[in-house]
């Protein structure tokens, strides 16, 4: 997304809280080192017999400044988990898979290993290439392994080493670009692209490795690209259970990549015998999430239909593989699903959709489009089919980290059954505050949703500072989830702040019209929502000190921090993480032009477009900036370049207004390294505490 998926977490949990349930005054605050050492589990991969599943656990050790991960086996009947591998240092174990009913597989450091399900032993090498593999899956029925691998223009794994040797012997380091798609997110374009491969790697009768065949590049049939830097690159894929067909997601390597959201899906035989078939030619919006029905007879995917709009509503499309007929399902639905899987009988799609701060499981009948919600409050992060009548889900809320649960698909609203407790020991005596939802009349007098988390050691007779966390996107939303990143509300609550999050106009989960309303309104409707939201919570909760307010945001939230600086003095301090200061220079330096052209309106070099960029441009109001601000930026952020933080930092420092710049030379739009995240929280919490420190005052409400 143009401004990243900086999803900020909060929600009222319906299940047992993971944090302590004792009197909160006896609970410890959630400190940074404990927060960063929490266990994080992956979505489970279910064995075909439906009784067992594989998942990975990863954690960071702040004292050693090292990360570790391991593979586990989950008994889906008893809920018992068995650690299969020792903790492995460094790169995270990924792509857990089943090679057969008694053999697991996983990818570590670019190679595939097999494991005999005995506890606490290392796996043995199953498949390796001269290049690392990723996003791997296996089909035991055909003995085929599927994976992504980075290759050069000839599409062959075997020639990669030769190309690299030529690169090593170059006498210059010049990179020459004739297309605007020169860099994306955090990387410059190179001739190396991720392609989808299949290879026959059967298990021998003794359980060992059979003879591997030659890899088949399933993207070789695509039209060659004139520009080697703009070749086809896989962004995701799916494989039918019988291993007969694959569907992959790609951007067409056209000259307009920087201002087009056209992302396509191709269907191809897994043995490489046929040409790739384009399924999405009729639409120039982004396609995603291809998924085959259980019997392989149908393929479903999510499709945006509006060209140039990356936050368009996702429609469900279903294609009959045999007849080639395609139809769209549930077109009357005003919410936008972001993930889906098929039921065992291929009559229903189980979708995940954001709705009023929750991520819910909603069933969709593939013939009629009829829908039913299976889950309530909280956040379902992933789902997998477990037999004919259950789902295996990863669920979280404000007071519970991600864990695995089962959902009964035949009992709408029935309690979920919890199978794992990844952080029970770490959090049993730690304060995790629940979110308290509120609604208020925002911009256009429309109802706007937000929530609040009370500070650690809360005493209703005292007044507390408030931290407003502003989400990015801007067509993203705060969610009822536990975040492991920089915007977990409980980290601010444990630092003594009433923490507030508001899903302003533009946020998904409240109908597509609400999402679309932010177009050409960046500094309009969202700003009005935030100001009215502050008025509401201050008037409603007498324990909030209106003289000690701070606002923090990343990406679009960072832009909004700059806009607040130019338009209000109600905040004691601000934090702008990888935000935007100048919409005009931001347009000329970003990697994805489609976003600004759609959302802000046109291009800044025309008479019609220029006023749209100036209207809500913080730089235009630079003389009005007055609030102490902490700016944070990563060197490799190509969505919003470093200058977007350097410029307002320079402005404030030159005018004698307190400002600080925190620069991470090895980060991009996000903070990806745990050690850097520890430092990020230290700087941010220190900054907002510095500007709100005062003895608690008696409350009068």
VMD Tcl script that draws the C-alpha trace (Angstrom):
set ca {
  {0.00 0.00 0.00}
  {1.09 3.54 -0.61}
  {1.55 4.31 3.06}
  {1.98 0.83 4.33}
  {-0.02 -1.32 6.44}
  {0.68 0.35 9.73}
  {-2.22 -1.26 11.54}
  {-2.54 -0.12 15.15}
  {-4.04 -2.60 17.60}
  {-6.77 -2.44 20.24}
  {-10.03 -4.18 21.11}
  {-12.36 -5.54 23.72}
  {-11.65 -9.24 24.08}
  {-14.36 -11.84 24.34}
  {-12.04 -14.56 25.58}
  {-9.91 -14.89 28.66}
  {-7.32 -12.14 28.89}
  {-3.71 -13.19 28.67}
  {-2.59 -10.42 30.97}
  {-3.08 -10.82 34.70}
  {-6.58 -10.82 36.15}
  {-5.59 -9.75 39.65}
  {-6.05 -6.25 41.02}
  {-4.26 -4.16 38.42}
  {-2.23 -2.36 41.07}
  {-0.49 -5.68 41.76}
  {0.34 -6.21 38.09}
  {3.55 -5.17 36.39}
  {3.54 -2.72 33.50}
  {4.35 -4.08 30.06}
  {7.96 -2.99 29.68}
  {9.85 -2.85 26.39}
  {12.18 -5.80 26.95}
  {9.33 -8.12 27.92}
  {7.22 -6.85 25.03}
  {9.95 -7.58 22.49}
  {10.65 -11.04 23.93}
  {7.08 -12.29 23.45}
  {6.52 -15.46 21.46}
  {4.97 -15.04 18.01}
  {3.29 -17.99 16.34}
  {2.62 -18.58 12.65}
  {-0.63 -19.68 10.99}
  {-0.98 -23.48 11.40}
  {-0.72 -25.95 8.52}
  {-3.19 -28.83 8.92}
  {-2.37 -32.49 8.12}
  {-4.85 -34.05 5.66}
  {-6.10 -36.40 8.42}
  {-7.20 -33.20 10.28}
  {-5.85 -34.35 13.67}
  {-2.52 -32.53 13.66}
  {-1.07 -29.22 12.54}
  {2.35 -27.60 12.25}
  {3.25 -24.09 13.31}
  {6.36 -22.08 14.10}
  {7.21 -19.93 17.10}
  {9.72 -17.10 17.03}
  {11.06 -14.82 19.74}
  {13.70 -12.17 20.32}
  {16.17 -12.19 23.21}
  {16.92 -8.53 24.10}
  {19.90 -9.49 26.29}
  {21.60 -11.43 23.50}
  {20.18 -9.25 20.72}
  {19.38 -12.42 18.78}
  {16.24 -13.99 17.37}
  {15.23 -17.64 17.63}
  {12.53 -19.86 16.15}
  {11.36 -23.46 16.30}
  {8.81 -25.82 14.74}
  {5.98 -27.38 16.76}
  {3.37 -30.11 16.29}
  {-0.16 -29.39 17.53}
  {-2.64 -32.13 18.36}
  {-5.90 -30.48 17.30}
  {-7.96 -32.87 19.45}
  {-6.16 -32.62 22.80}
  {-4.58 -29.21 22.24}
  {-1.16 -30.56 23.19}
  {1.85 -28.99 21.48}
  {5.21 -30.74 20.99}
  {8.35 -28.81 20.11}
  {9.91 -30.60 17.16}
  {13.14 -28.67 16.57}
  {15.56 -27.00 18.93}
  {15.50 -23.21 18.93}
  {17.33 -22.10 15.80}
  {19.19 -18.81 15.78}
  {18.95 -16.18 13.09}
  {16.65 -16.43 10.11}
  {13.15 -17.54 11.06}
  {11.90 -21.04 10.21}
  {9.25 -20.66 7.53}
  {6.94 -22.59 5.20}
  {5.96 -25.46 7.52}
  {4.45 -28.25 5.40}
  {3.49 -31.92 5.38}
  {5.58 -34.21 3.16}
  {3.47 -37.20 4.25}
  {1.45 -38.12 7.34}
  {4.60 -38.91 9.33}
  {7.03 -36.36 7.91}
  {7.05 -32.59 8.26}
  {9.01 -30.11 6.21}
  {10.20 -26.56 6.74}
  {12.44 -23.96 5.12}
  {15.45 -22.62 6.97}
  {18.10 -20.37 5.45}
  {16.79 -21.01 1.95}
  {16.80 -24.82 2.07}
  {14.03 -27.36 2.70}
  {14.41 -29.80 5.59}
  {12.39 -32.89 6.50}
  {11.54 -33.89 10.06}
  {10.28 -37.22 11.45}
  {8.13 -35.61 14.17}
  {10.39 -36.73 17.01}
  {10.77 -33.97 19.65}
  {13.73 -31.60 19.88}
  {15.81 -32.86 16.98}
  {17.05 -31.08 13.88}
  {15.59 -31.94 10.51}
  {17.63 -33.38 7.67}
  {18.19 -31.70 4.32}
  {15.44 -32.56 1.85}
  {15.97 -30.16 -1.04}
  {18.44 -27.41 -1.78}
  {19.43 -25.31 -4.77}
  {22.20 -22.91 -5.65}
  {19.74 -20.10 -4.77}
  {17.57 -19.86 -1.69}
  {13.93 -20.86 -1.87}
  {10.96 -19.27 -0.07}
  {7.17 -19.52 0.22}
  {7.34 -23.28 -0.33}
  {4.57 -25.89 -0.28}
  {4.40 -29.61 -1.12}
  {1.84 -31.89 -2.76}
  {2.35 -35.46 -1.59}
  {-0.09 -36.82 -4.21}
  {2.31 -35.92 -7.01}
  {5.57 -35.57 -5.07}
  {5.87 -31.96 -6.22}
  {7.52 -29.12 -4.37}
  {6.52 -25.54 -5.23}
  {8.54 -22.49 -4.24}
  {9.67 -19.00 -5.19}
  {13.29 -18.38 -6.19}
  {15.13 -15.31 -7.46}
  {16.42 -15.77 -11.02}
  {17.71 -13.68 -13.91}
  {16.13 -13.05 -17.31}
  {16.56 -16.59 -18.62}
  {14.45 -17.91 -15.74}
  {16.87 -20.70 -14.86}
  {18.15 -21.48 -11.38}
  {21.27 -23.14 -12.79}
  {22.52 -19.94 -14.42}
  {22.18 -17.63 -11.40}
  {25.73 -18.29 -10.20}
  {27.15 -17.27 -13.58}
  {25.19 -14.01 -13.62}
  {26.37 -13.22 -10.11}
  {29.96 -13.85 -11.09}
  {29.61 -11.36 -13.95}
  {28.16 -8.81 -11.55}
  {31.07 -9.33 -9.20}
  {33.58 -8.61 -11.98}
  {32.00 -5.35 -13.11}
  {34.28 -2.33 -13.11}
  {31.49 0.13 -12.28}
  {28.44 0.23 -10.04}
  {26.09 2.25 -12.26}
  {22.41 1.35 -12.39}
  {20.57 2.74 -15.42}
  {16.79 3.19 -15.46}
  {14.47 4.11 -18.32}
  {11.28 3.39 -16.38}
  {9.82 5.01 -13.28}
  {9.52 1.60 -11.59}
  {13.12 2.04 -10.48}
  {12.57 1.20 -6.83}
  {9.78 -0.17 -4.67}
  {9.27 -0.05 -0.91}
  {12.90 -0.59 0.13}
  {14.73 -2.02 -2.88}
  {16.07 -0.77 -6.16}
  {15.00 -2.76 -9.20}
  {17.52 -5.35 -10.45}
  {17.36 -8.06 -13.13}
  {16.72 -10.60 -10.35}
  {13.02 -11.46 -9.91}
  {11.09 -14.03 -7.87}
  {9.68 -16.75 -10.13}
  {7.43 -19.70 -9.28}
  {8.98 -23.15 -9.68}
  {7.81 -26.73 -9.35}
  {10.04 -29.75 -9.00}
  {9.40 -33.46 -8.46}
  {11.04 -34.44 -5.18}
  {9.32 -37.64 -4.06}
  {9.91 -39.30 -0.72}
  {11.57 -42.71 -1.03}
  {9.88 -45.74 0.52}
  {12.26 -45.62 3.47}
  {11.21 -42.04 4.15}
  {14.37 -40.60 2.67}
  {14.82 -38.28 -0.28}
  {13.93 -39.60 -3.72}
  {15.63 -38.48 -6.92}
  {14.84 -34.82 -7.61}
  {13.93 -33.88 -11.16}
  {14.82 -30.64 -12.93}
  {12.98 -27.53 -11.73}
  {10.22 -26.19 -13.97}
  {9.68 -22.42 -14.11}
  {5.89 -22.05 -14.24}
  {6.21 -18.45 -15.44}
  {8.32 -19.21 -18.51}
  {5.35 -18.96 -20.86}
  {4.73 -15.29 -20.11}
  {5.57 -12.75 -22.79}
  {9.19 -11.57 -22.59}
  {9.82 -8.08 -21.26}
  {11.80 -5.54 -23.26}
  {13.24 -4.02 -20.09}
  {15.11 -6.64 -18.00}
  {14.48 -4.58 -14.87}
  {10.70 -4.87 -15.36}
  {10.35 -8.61 -15.80}
  {7.48 -10.63 -14.36}
  {7.71 -11.24 -10.64}
  {5.46 -13.48 -8.56}
  {3.70 -11.73 -5.66}
  {1.88 -14.84 -4.43}
  {0.49 -18.15 -5.63}
  {-1.78 -21.12 -4.88}
  {-1.65 -24.79 -5.87}
  {-4.59 -27.18 -6.15}
  {-4.65 -30.06 -3.66}
  {-4.14 -32.60 -6.44}
  {-1.08 -30.73 -7.72}
  {-2.52 -30.28 -11.20}
  {-2.87 -26.50 -11.40}
  {-1.22 -23.40 -9.99}
  {-2.42 -19.81 -9.97}
  {0.02 -16.96 -9.46}
  {-0.24 -13.22 -8.90}
  {1.91 -10.87 -11.02}
  {2.17 -7.28 -12.21}
  {2.36 -6.93 -15.96}
  {5.80 -5.38 -16.75}
  {4.44 -2.34 -18.58}
  {5.85 1.21 -18.78}
  {3.07 2.51 -16.50}
  {3.87 0.35 -13.48}
  {4.32 3.37 -11.22}
  {0.86 4.72 -11.88}
  {-1.11 1.52 -12.51}
  {-2.65 -0.84 -9.93}
  {-3.17 -3.58 -12.51}
  {-2.23 -6.88 -10.84}
  {-3.22 -10.09 -12.62}
  {-3.73 -13.78 -11.91}
  {-2.59 -16.51 -14.29}
  {-3.59 -20.18 -14.28}
  {-1.06 -22.79 -15.41}
  {-0.62 -26.60 -15.39}
  {1.84 -27.60 -12.67}
  {3.88 -29.80 -15.00}
  {4.65 -26.83 -17.25}
  {2.96 -28.44 -20.25}
  {0.70 -25.53 -21.13}
  {0.80 -21.78 -21.53}
  {-0.24 -19.53 -18.63}
  {-3.86 -18.41 -18.97}
  {-4.71 -14.83 -17.97}
  {-7.86 -14.85 -15.83}
  {-8.21 -11.16 -14.99}
  {-7.85 -9.39 -18.34}
  {-11.24 -7.70 -18.00}
  {-10.14 -5.69 -14.96}
  {-7.30 -3.20 -14.48}
  {-7.44 -3.12 -10.69}
  {-5.47 -5.36 -8.33}
  {-6.25 -9.09 -8.06}
  {-5.14 -11.12 -5.04}
  {-5.61 -14.23 -2.88}
  {-6.18 -17.02 -5.44}
  {-7.43 -20.19 -3.72}
  {-8.50 -23.55 -5.18}
  {-11.55 -25.46 -4.02}
  {-10.91 -28.69 -2.13}
  {-11.54 -30.84 -5.22}
  {-9.58 -28.52 -7.53}
  {-12.60 -27.85 -9.77}
  {-12.82 -24.13 -9.04}
  {-10.58 -21.16 -8.33}
  {-11.66 -18.11 -6.32}
  {-9.84 -14.81 -5.99}
  {-10.35 -11.23 -4.79}
  {-10.57 -8.50 -7.41}
  {-10.48 -4.71 -7.27}
  {-12.18 -3.30 -10.34}
  {-11.32 0.42 -10.26}
  {-8.03 1.20 -12.05}
  {-5.56 3.26 -10.05}
  {-7.34 2.81 -6.70}
  {-5.46 0.55 -4.32}
  {-8.18 0.63 -1.64}
  {-11.09 -0.23 -3.89}
  {-13.55 -2.81 -2.55}
  {-12.45 -6.41 -3.19}
  {-15.03 -8.47 -5.05}
  {-15.09 -12.27 -4.94}
  {-14.70 -14.03 -8.30}
  {-15.09 -17.78 -8.87}
  {-13.94 -19.63 -12.00}
  {-14.90 -23.14 -13.06}
  {-11.58 -24.71 -14.10}
  {-13.21 -27.13 -16.57}
  {-15.64 -24.82 -18.35}
  {-13.73 -21.57 -17.94}
  {-16.88 -19.78 -16.78}
  {-16.34 -17.04 -14.20}
  {-18.87 -15.28 -12.00}
  {-18.77 -12.68 -9.24}
  {-20.22 -13.46 -5.81}
  {-21.91 -11.26 -3.17}
  {-21.74 -8.00 -5.09}
  {-24.20 -6.43 -2.66}
  {-21.64 -6.72 0.16}
  {-20.39 -3.32 1.32}
  {-17.33 -4.69 3.15}
  {-14.05 -5.75 1.59}
  {-12.75 -9.27 2.39}
  {-8.98 -9.64 2.56}
  {-8.55 -13.43 2.79}
  {-10.59 -16.57 2.09}
  {-10.55 -20.37 1.95}
  {-13.03 -22.96 0.67}
  {-15.26 -25.26 2.69}
  {-14.68 -29.02 2.36}
  {-17.69 -29.43 0.02}
  {-16.78 -26.34 -2.07}
  {-20.16 -24.71 -1.45}
  {-18.97 -21.93 0.86}
  {-16.06 -19.53 1.11}
  {-14.84 -18.65 4.60}
  {-13.65 -15.05 4.36}
  {-11.86 -12.68 6.70}
  {-13.19 -9.13 6.68}
  {-12.60 -6.02 8.75}
  {-15.77 -4.80 10.45}
  {-15.84 -2.02 13.04}
  {-12.37 -2.71 14.34}
  {-12.75 -6.48 14.32}
  {-11.52 -9.06 11.83}
  {-14.36 -11.53 11.46}
  {-14.96 -14.86 9.78}
  {-17.89 -14.49 7.39}
  {-19.25 -17.36 5.30}
  {-20.22 -16.62 1.71}
  {-22.33 -19.04 -0.35}
  {-20.65 -19.29 -3.75}
  {-23.97 -19.64 -5.60}
  {-26.27 -17.18 -3.83}
  {-23.82 -14.83 -2.10}
  {-25.67 -15.31 1.20}
  {-23.48 -14.43 4.19}
  {-23.26 -15.21 7.90}
  {-20.83 -13.99 10.57}
  {-19.19 -16.80 12.52}
  {-17.18 -14.69 14.98}
  {-17.66 -11.56 17.04}
  {-15.30 -9.08 18.64}
  {-11.56 -9.49 18.42}
  {-9.27 -10.15 15.51}
  {-9.04 -13.36 13.47}
  {-5.59 -13.17 11.84}
  {-5.72 -16.42 9.84}
  {-7.91 -19.45 9.18}
  {-7.39 -23.00 7.89}
  {-9.96 -25.71 7.28}
  {-10.09 -28.44 9.95}
  {-12.27 -31.27 8.69}
  {-15.79 -30.52 7.50}
  {-17.13 -28.58 10.45}
  {-14.29 -26.66 12.06}
  {-11.72 -23.99 11.32}
  {-8.29 -23.62 12.86}
  {-7.82 -19.92 13.50}
  {-5.21 -17.56 14.92}
  {-7.05 -15.10 17.16}
  {-5.96 -12.06 19.18}
  {-7.36 -9.06 21.04}
  {-5.93 -6.22 23.13}
  {-5.36 -8.40 26.17}
  {-4.35 -11.62 24.38}
  {-1.44 -12.25 22.03}
  {-1.91 -14.43 18.95}
  {-2.92 -18.03 19.70}
  {-4.53 -20.93 17.86}
  {-8.23 -21.68 18.36}
  {-10.88 -23.87 16.78}
  {-14.15 -22.47 15.41}
  {-17.29 -24.58 14.94}
  {-18.67 -23.51 11.57}
  {-22.11 -24.97 12.32}
  {-22.65 -22.89 15.47}
  {-22.74 -19.18 14.70}
  {-21.45 -17.20 17.66}
  {-20.35 -20.29 19.61}
  {-17.27 -19.78 21.84}
  {-13.97 -20.62 20.23}
  {-11.80 -23.32 21.79}
  {-8.28 -22.21 22.65}
  {-5.50 -24.69 21.83}
  {-2.29 -22.75 22.54}
  {-1.13 -20.22 25.14}
  {2.08 -18.94 23.65}
  {2.73 -16.25 26.27}
  {0.85 -17.40 29.36}
  {3.94 -17.58 31.56}
  {5.36 -14.30 30.34}
  {2.18 -12.25 30.77}
  {0.33 -13.81 33.70}
  {1.31 -10.95 36.06}
  {1.44 -8.13 33.50}
  {-1.14 -5.38 33.02}
  {-2.89 -5.47 29.64}
  {-5.73 -2.98 29.51}
  {-8.93 -3.74 27.64}
  {-10.20 -1.33 25.04}
  {-13.33 0.67 25.80}
  {-15.17 1.47 22.59}
  {-16.86 4.81 21.98}
  {-18.71 6.48 19.13}
  {-19.13 10.18 18.43}
  {-20.45 12.52 15.76}
  {-17.49 13.25 13.53}
  {-17.10 14.98 10.18}
  {-20.32 15.29 8.14}
  {-22.07 14.52 11.44}
  {-21.44 10.83 10.72}
  {-20.74 8.37 13.51}
  {-17.02 7.68 14.00}
  {-15.61 4.80 16.04}
  {-12.73 4.81 18.50}
  {-11.55 3.19 21.70}
  {-9.49 3.89 24.78}
  {-7.12 1.88 26.98}
  {-6.69 3.09 30.58}
  {-3.19 3.49 32.00}
  {-1.44 1.02 34.25}
  {-2.28 1.64 37.92}
  {-5.37 3.60 36.96}
  {-7.00 5.66 39.71}
  {-10.24 7.43 38.78}
  {-9.48 10.26 41.21}
  {-6.39 11.29 39.24}
  {-5.86 12.95 35.88}
  {-3.65 11.39 33.21}
  {-1.95 12.46 29.99}
  {-3.43 11.16 26.76}
  {-1.64 9.62 23.77}
  {-3.53 9.67 20.47}
  {-2.24 6.95 18.10}
  {-3.03 7.83 14.46}
  {-3.11 4.94 11.99}
  {-1.47 4.87 8.58}
  {-2.82 3.89 5.21}
  {-4.78 6.14 5.23}
  {-7.21 3.45 4.05}
  {-6.18 1.17 6.88}
  {-7.79 0.87 10.29}
  {-6.95 0.33 13.92}
  {-7.88 -3.23 14.77}
  {-8.96 -5.20 17.79}
  {-5.66 -7.05 17.98}
  {-2.42 -7.29 19.93}
  {0.33 -5.64 17.91}
  {3.98 -6.69 18.16}
  {5.08 -3.53 16.39}
  {5.42 0.15 17.30}
  {1.79 1.03 17.94}
  {0.62 -1.34 20.65}
  {-1.68 0.78 22.88}
  {-0.71 -1.18 25.99}
  {2.88 -0.02 25.68}
  {1.66 3.56 26.04}
  {-0.86 2.62 28.74}
  {1.94 0.97 30.72}
  {3.92 4.22 30.39}
  {1.09 6.07 32.15}
  {-0.99 7.35 29.23}
  {-4.66 7.07 28.48}
  {-4.30 5.69 24.96}
  {-6.86 6.56 22.29}
  {-7.29 5.28 18.73}
  {-9.84 6.57 16.24}
  {-10.88 5.07 12.89}
  {-11.42 8.32 11.04}
  {-13.01 8.77 7.61}
  {-11.06 6.64 5.14}
  {-10.79 3.63 7.45}
  {-12.11 0.31 6.11}
  {-14.64 -1.75 8.01}
  {-17.44 0.83 8.02}
  {-18.70 0.51 4.45}
  {-16.93 1.39 1.20}
  {-18.40 4.90 1.09}
  {-16.73 5.66 4.42}
  {-13.41 4.37 3.03}
  {-13.76 6.29 -0.23}
  {-14.65 9.55 1.56}
  {-11.02 10.45 2.24}
  {-10.31 11.12 -1.42}
  {-9.14 14.74 -1.75}
  {-9.83 15.13 1.98}
  {-6.52 14.18 3.63}
  {-6.37 17.20 5.92}
  {-10.14 17.65 5.99}
  {-12.40 14.85 7.24}
  {-9.73 12.89 9.18}
  {-8.51 16.04 10.93}
  {-12.07 16.98 11.86}
  {-12.71 13.45 13.18}
  {-9.58 13.53 15.34}
  {-10.37 16.95 16.81}
  {-13.98 16.01 17.55}
  {-12.77 12.70 18.96}
  {-10.49 14.56 21.36}
  {-13.36 16.82 22.36}
  {-15.51 13.76 23.01}
  {-13.10 11.81 25.22}
  {-12.09 14.89 27.22}
  {-15.74 15.74 27.88}
  {-16.67 12.12 28.64}
  {-13.76 10.94 30.78}
  {-12.92 13.29 33.62}
  {-9.58 11.59 34.32}
  {-8.02 12.94 31.10}
  {-5.81 16.00 31.51}
  {-6.61 18.21 28.52}
  {-3.36 20.11 29.07}
  {-1.24 17.00 28.56}
  {-2.13 15.60 25.15}
  {0.30 14.06 22.65}
  {-0.31 12.64 19.16}
  {1.75 10.02 17.36}
  {1.49 8.48 13.92}
  {3.37 6.62 11.23}
  {3.12 6.93 7.45}
  {-0.20 8.76 6.87}
  {-0.26 9.12 10.66}
  {3.08 10.91 10.33}
  {1.59 13.17 7.68}
  {-1.28 13.90 10.07}
  {1.19 14.73 12.86}
  {2.64 17.39 10.54}
  {-0.85 18.63 9.64}
  {-1.72 18.87 13.34}
  {1.44 20.89 13.89}
  {0.27 23.42 11.34}
  {-3.36 23.60 12.46}
  {-3.65 23.21 16.24}
  {-1.72 23.89 19.43}
  {-3.70 21.53 21.66}
  {-0.94 18.89 21.75}
  {2.08 19.19 24.03}
  {4.23 17.09 21.68}
  {4.04 15.11 18.45}
  {5.76 12.09 16.94}
  {5.96 11.71 13.15}
  {7.30 8.32 11.99}
  {8.15 8.17 8.26}
  {5.53 10.82 7.58}
  {5.01 13.27 4.72}
  {5.71 16.99 5.02}
  {5.49 18.19 1.43}
  {2.86 16.59 -0.80}
  {4.42 18.04 -3.93}
  {8.00 16.87 -3.43}
  {6.54 13.68 -1.98}
  {4.80 13.00 -5.29}
  {8.00 13.44 -7.27}
  {10.06 11.15 -5.02}
  {7.69 8.31 -4.13}
  {7.69 4.88 -5.74}
  {3.93 4.50 -6.30}
  {2.38 7.44 -8.15}
  {-1.08 5.89 -8.42}
  {-1.85 6.55 -4.80}
  {-1.34 10.31 -4.84}
  {-2.96 10.67 -8.26}
  {-6.12 8.96 -7.02}
  {-6.28 10.10 -3.40}
  {-5.04 13.68 -3.66}
  {-6.38 14.13 -7.16}
  {-4.45 14.36 -10.42}
  {-0.83 15.40 -10.77}
  {0.88 18.47 -9.28}
  {2.33 19.67 -12.59}
  {-1.01 20.65 -14.10}
  {-3.20 23.66 -13.40}
  {-6.07 21.42 -12.33}
  {-4.00 19.14 -10.11}
  {-1.74 21.61 -8.34}
  {-4.42 23.13 -6.07}
  {-5.34 19.65 -4.79}
  {-1.77 19.12 -3.58}
  {-1.47 22.59 -2.07}
  {-4.79 22.47 -0.22}
  {-3.70 20.00 2.46}
  {0.07 20.42 2.12}
  {1.70 20.85 5.58}
  {4.69 22.64 4.02}
  {2.41 25.43 2.80}
  {1.69 26.21 6.46}
  {5.28 25.86 7.67}
  {5.19 29.24 9.41}
  {2.45 27.93 11.73}
  {4.39 24.93 13.05}
  {4.84 25.36 16.80}
  {4.72 21.97 18.60}
  {7.82 20.05 19.77}
  {8.14 17.04 17.48}
  {10.14 13.82 17.32}
  {10.79 12.67 13.75}
  {11.74 9.05 13.00}
  {12.83 7.79 9.59}
  {14.45 4.78 7.93}
  {17.11 5.28 5.27}
  {15.55 2.77 2.86}
  {12.01 4.12 2.92}
  {11.23 4.71 -0.75}
  {7.54 5.29 -0.13}
  {8.33 8.49 1.77}
  {11.94 9.49 1.41}
  {14.16 10.66 4.27}
  {13.79 14.29 3.18}
  {10.15 14.20 4.31}
  {11.43 14.07 7.90}
  {14.61 16.08 7.42}
  {12.62 19.06 6.11}
  {10.22 19.58 9.05}
  {13.00 18.76 11.51}
  {15.07 21.51 9.88}
  {12.09 23.85 10.00}
  {11.53 23.43 13.72}
  {15.19 23.51 14.70}
  {15.80 26.62 12.60}
  {12.85 28.36 14.26}
  {14.05 27.40 17.74}
  {11.26 24.90 18.40}
  {12.36 21.69 20.16}
  {12.70 18.83 17.69}
  {14.64 15.59 17.49}
  {15.46 13.29 14.57}
  {15.93 9.54 15.07}
  {17.48 8.00 11.95}
  {17.79 4.25 11.32}
  {20.24 3.51 8.53}
  {19.13 -0.14 8.22}
  {15.36 0.37 8.27}
  {12.72 1.26 5.70}
  {9.07 2.31 6.07}
  {8.83 0.13 9.17}
  {11.07 -0.86 12.06}
  {11.96 -4.44 11.17}
  {14.83 -5.18 13.54}
  {13.89 -6.00 17.12}
  {16.87 -4.15 18.59}
  {15.85 -1.04 16.68}
  {12.29 -1.44 17.91}
  {13.54 -1.45 21.50}
  {15.36 1.81 20.80}
  {12.30 3.20 18.96}
  {10.10 2.72 22.01}
  {12.77 4.18 24.26}
  {13.00 7.34 22.17}
  {9.26 7.73 21.59}
  {8.10 7.04 25.13}
  {10.89 9.24 26.47}
  {9.86 12.08 24.17}
  {6.15 12.07 24.95}
  {6.83 11.62 28.68}
  {9.24 14.55 28.66}
  {6.53 16.91 27.42}
  {3.74 15.65 29.66}
  {5.50 15.22 32.99}
  {3.71 16.79 35.94}
  {2.28 15.55 39.23}
  {-1.14 13.90 38.78}
  {-3.88 16.47 39.38}
  {-7.18 15.71 41.15}
  {-9.96 14.67 38.78}
  {-13.19 16.70 38.64}
  {-15.37 14.32 36.63}
}
mol new
graphics top color blue
foreach p $ca { graphics top sphere $p radius 0.5 }
foreach p [lrange $ca 0 end-1] q [lrange $ca 1 end] { graphics top cylinder $p $q radius 0.2 }
display resetview
